Amino acid sequence: MKILRTIKVALKALGRNKMRTFLTALGIIIGVGAVIAMVSIGQGAKEEVEARFSEMGTNLLFVRPGSRQFRGRHGGGGSYDTLTEEDAKALVENSDLIQYVSPNVNTRTQVIYANKNWNTSIYGVGHHYPLIRNWEIDEGVFFSESQVRSGQKVCVLGSEVNNNLFEGMYSIGQVIRIKKIPFRVIGTMKSKGASGWFSQDDVIFIPYTTAQTRLVGIDHVQSIDVSAVNGKVTAEAQEHIEEILRIRHKIAPGAEDDFNVRDMADIQEGASEATQVLTILLGGIASISLLVGGIGIMNIMLVSVTERIREIGVRMSVGARERDILLQFLIEAIVLSLMGGLLGIVLGVGSSRLISQFAGMETSVSMGSILLAFLFAGSVGIFFGFYPARKASKLDPIDALRYE
C-alpha cells in the first residue's frame, strides 16, 4: 500500500508540469522505439535468410574453384579454371549419394526485346538446375538434356526480367537478344523474391554449353551445384566429392585442393552469424538514444529536487525518513522512464510495420525485444534517477525549511 501511495504521489508530481514531463520522457520514447525498430530489422533479415536457405533445401552443396584459404588466380589455391564439365559428370557416375549436378557459367549483360532492354544476370546451368534449387516453372518448360548437349540458343526468364521485357504479354516462343545473339524463350520461372538487396528473379537461364561458347568464350565451368540424395548424407556426399575431384585433378596426398566444397549448413550458419552481428550492431546504436534519454531524466530530476527543497524539508519535519524521500524521487524517475518505455514500444512496433510496408524490408518484432527494451528503460530510470533521489534524501531538514 505504501508503494502504491508513493506512485500516486509521483504521478501527481509529474502531472504538475505535463509538457516538461513529456519532453523528458521523449528521449526514452525515441530510444525504446529505435531499439525495437532496429532489432526488428536485424531479426527480419535473419529470418529472411533462413527462409531462403530452407527453400533451397538442406541437401545442396556448392563446388567452387580455388581453395578455401586462397581464392586468388595465382595463389596457393590454384586458378579459377580448374573445374570442367567432365568433373560434374564424374560426381554423379562415381557416387550413389549424389542425385543431381549442374555445371554453371555465369555472366551479366544487356538483353533486348523489340524496343526494350534490360541489364541482367545470365546463368548458364544444366537441365537439373530447377530440381537442385527447388525452383518451379511458371509457364512453358525448362531446357532439356539434349538442348544442353547441343548448345541450343534457348532461355528461361526469371519473373522480374519477364515483367520488364514483356510487361504482361505472353513471352513463350518470343525471341530476345542476349549480347546481340538471338535466344528463343521457352519458359518462365516462378518468383523467388529478393534476398537482401539482390533480386533472385532478375536472371535469365540458358544452357551452360551455350554460355561457354556464345557468351563467355571458355571451355571450363565456373562452379558446380550438387544435390545429395537427402539432407542426412550431405556431409558424407561432401567427402565423396572431395575424394573424386582430388583423384581427377591428380592432387598428391597432403597437397592443397584446387577447389572447395561448401554445404548449405555452412553457408546458412555464416549468413545467420552475419545477420546476428547486424542485429546487435543496430540495437547497440539505437540504445545510445536510451542513454541520452536517461541523462535527460537525471537532469530534470535534479531540477525537480531543487524546486522542491522546502517540500522535502516539510516531509522530513513530519517524520519522513531518508529512505522515504529516496524512494519517492526514485519512483518518480522510474515511473517517468516506464511511461516513456510504454509509448516507445508503441512507436517501435508501429515503425517496424511502416518500414516493412513502405521500405520493402522484412521486419520481425519479437516479444523478447519488447521486454528487453522495456526492462532497459526501467533500468535507465533506476540508474539515472538514483543520484538525484539520494541527493534529495541527504538534505538537512533545517536547511531545507529555510530554503527560499
N, C-alpha and C positions, 0 to 999 in steps of 0.2 A: 504493500500500500504506500509506503514511504517513497519508493521508486516512482510509482505512478503519479504521486503528488508532485514529485520533483520534475517529472516530464511535463506535467501540466504547467508548472511554473516556467519551465524552459520555453515551451511553446508560446506562452503569454509574453515572455520577454522578447522572443524573436518576432512576434507579431507587432510589436510597437513600431518597428522600422521595417515594414514589409519590403520596400524597394531595396534597402541595404541588404536585407536577408537574402533576397532573390539574387542580387548581383554577386554576393559572396558564394552562394550555392552554385552559381553558373559555372564556376571553374570545375566543380565536382561533376555537374551535369555533363559538360562537354568532355571531361576526362573519361567518365564511365561510358558515355556514348561512343567515344572514339575507340576505347579498348574493345568494346563489344563488336563494333563495326569492323575494325581491323582484324581481330581474331576470326570473325566470321568469314572474311575474305580468304585468309590463310586456310581455314578449315574447309571452306568450299573448294579451294584449289586442290587440297589433299584428297577430298572425296571424289572430285572430278578425275584426278589422275588414277585413283584406284578403280573407278568405274571403267575408264578407258582400258586399263590393263585387263580387267575382268572380262570385258567384251572380246579381247583378243585371245583369251584362254590362258591356261596355266601350262600348256604343253608346247609353247612356242620358244624356239631357240634362234639366235642370230649368229651367223658366221661372218666375220669381217676380216679383211686382210690386215697384216701387221700385228705385232704382239700387244698385249695389254699395257706393257711398260713403255713401249716406244711406238708411236704412231707416225713417225716421220718417214719420208720416202727413202732415205738412205741410212736411217738409224739401225740400231741392232735389231729392231723388229721387222726388218725387211721392207719391201716396196708394196705399193698398192695393187700390183698386177699378179698376185700370187694365186688367186682363185680362178678356176676355169669351169666351163660347163661340164666337163668330164668329172670334176670333183663332186659336183652336185649329183650326177648320176651314180657315182660310186657310193655315195652315202646311202641311197635307197637300196642299191643292189647288195651292199655288204652288211647291212644292219636290219634286223627284224623289229627294232624298236623305233625306227623312223618310218612315218606314214607318208608324208609329202615333203617335197622340196621345191623351192622356187629361186632360180638364179635371178639376180636383179642388176639392172643397169639403169641409172637414173640421171636425168639432166633437167634443165629448165630452159624454156624458150618461148617464143611468141607463137600463138595459134590464131589462125584466121579462118573465118567463115563469112562469105559474102562481104559485107562492109563492116563487119565486127571483128575485133581482135582482142586477144586476152593473153597475158603472160602467165604461164602456169608451170607446174612441175610435171615432167613426163616420167612415168615409171615403166621401165621395161621389165616385165615379170614373166613367170611361167604360167601355164594354164591352171595350175593348182593354187595359185595365189589367193583367190577368194576363200577356198577351204582352209588354208593356213591361217588367214587373218579373220575368219568368221565374218566375212563381208558379203552381204546379199546383193543379188542383181535386182534392179528395179524394173527395167524394161530390156527386151532383147536378150542377148546371151553374152557370155564371156568367150574369148577366143579359145579354140581347141588345140590339142597337142599337134595336130597336123599343120595348123596355121602357124604355130610357133616354129616347128621344124623347117617349114618352107619360107619363113621370114616374111609373111604377108603384111601388107600395109593396112591393117585393121586396128581399130581402137575402141576402148570403152571409156565413157566420160564419167567423171565424178559429178555429183549433183550441182555443185557450185559452177563448174565450167559449163555444164549443160544449160543452166539457167541464164548465164551471162552470154553465151553464144546464140542460143536458140530462143530464149525468152518465152518459154512455154510451148513452143512449136514442137512437133514430133521430130526427133532427131535421128531415129534409126534409119539407116540407109543413106543418110546425107554424107557429103564429102567435105572434110575440113583440111586445112593445110597446116602441117606441123613443120616448121623450118622450111617452108615452101614446098614440102613434099605432100602429095595428096594421100589422105587416110580415110577409109570408109568407117563410119560409126556403126557398130554392130550391137551396142548395148550401153546402158547407163546403170550406175551404182546407186544404192540407197544411201541416204545421208548418214554420215557418222558424226557430224558436228565438229566443233572446234576443239582443239587440245591446247589450252593456254591461248597464245596469240596466233597459233598455227591452225589453219582450217584443213582438216583431213579430206574435205570434199573438193578442194581446189587442186585437182590432179587428173591426168589422163593416163590410162593404162594401154600399153602396146606390147606385143611380143618382144622379149628381151633380145632375140636374134635380130629383129628389125632395128631395135635401138642400137645394137652393136654396129651393124653395117651401115645404116642410113643416117643416124643422128650423131653418134658419138665417135665412131671410127676406131673401135678397139676389138681385140679378139679374146679378152678376158672378161670376167664378171666382177662387179664392184662389191657384191655381197651375196649371201645365200640365206634365205629364210627356211627354217626347218620346223616341221611339226612332228612331235613324238606321238606314239600311238595313244598315250594318255598322260595326264599330269603326274602320275605316280612314278613313271620311269624316266622323267625328264633328266635327272642327274645322271642316270646310267646311260641315257642316249647321248648326253654331252660327252661322256667318256669315250663312247663309240666313235663319235665324230672326230674327236681329237686323235684317237688311235688311227683311224682310217686316213686322215689327212696327213699325219706325220709319216705314215708309210708312203703315201702317194708323193709327198714333197721331199722324200728321202732325207728327213731330218734325223741326224745322229742322236743317240741317247744322251741326254744332258744338255743338248743344244736348245737354243731358244726357238719357239714356234714362230713361223711367219704368218700366223693367223691367230685369231682369238674367238672364243665361243662364249656367248653370254646367254643365260636363260632369262625368262620373263621375271622370275622371282628376284634375281639380282638387280635387274633394271627397275622393277617396281620398288624394291627396298631403297635404292638410291634416290628415286624420284620422291618417295614418301619422306625420306630424311630431309631432302631439299625443301619440300613444302613445309615440313615441321619447323625448320630453321626460319623460313619466311614468316610463319605464324608467330614465332617467338619474337622475331625482329619487329614485326608490325605492332604486336602487343606492347613490346618494350618502348617503342617510340611513342605510342599513344598514351602509355602510363605516365609519361613526363608531364602531360597536362594535368593528371591527377595530383602530382606533387605540387604543381603550380597552384592548383585549387586548394591544396592543404595549406600552403603558405598564406593564401588569402584568408582562410579560416583563422589561422593564428593571428594574423594582423587585425581582423575585425574583432576577435575575442579580446585582444589586448586593449583595443579601443573601448570595448564594452566594459571591461574591468575598470578602466579609468573613469568612465562615465558613471559607474555605479558604486564608487567607493563609499559614499555615505550610506547607500542601501546595505552594503556589506557590513559596515560598522554597526548599523541598527540591528541586523540579523545576529551579529556576534554578541551584541549587548543584551539580547533577549534569550541567549542560550545556545545559539548555533555554534557547533564545533568546527574546527578546521576541516575535518573530512566532509562535513555537510556542505561547506562553501565549495570545497574542491569538487565534490560530486555534482553540485548544482551547475557549475560552469563547464565541467567536463561533459555532462549530459547535454547541455546546450550545444556544444561543439559536435557531439555525436549525432544528435537529432538533426542539426543543420547538414551534416555530411550525409546521413542516411536519406534525408529528404532529397538532396541532390542526387544521390545514388539511384533512388526510385525513378526520378524523372530522367536520369541518364540512361536507365535501362530502356525506357520507352523510346528515347531518342536513338539509342543504338540499334534496337530491333527495327525501328522504322527506317533508319538509314540503310541497314543491311538489305531490306526489301527494296528500297528505292535503287540501290546500287545494282541489285540483281535484275531489276526490271528495266532500268534505263541505260545502264552501262554494259549490259550483256555479260556480266561476270557472275559466276556461280558463288553464292554465299551460303553459309550454314551456321545458324545461331544455335549453339548448344546450351543446355541448362547449366553445364559446368562453367562455361564462360560467363554467364549471367551471375551465378553465385560468386564466382571468383571476383568479378568486378565490384559486386555489391559488398562483399566482405572487405575488399581492399579499400573501398570508400569508407566503411566504418573504421578500419584501422587508421586511415588518414585522419579521421576525426579525433580518434583517441590520441594519436601521436602528436598532432599539431595543436590539439586542444589542452593537452596536459600542462604545458608550461604556463599559459595564461590562467588556467584553473588553479595551479599551485601558487602562482603569484597572488591571486585573489585570496587564497586561504591563509597566506602568510602575512596579510596586512595586520597592523596593530589596531585593535578596536578603537582606542582613544584617538589615534591619529586619523583614522577613517571617519569618526564622528566629527572631527574638527575640519575635515577637508571641505573646501568650498569649490 
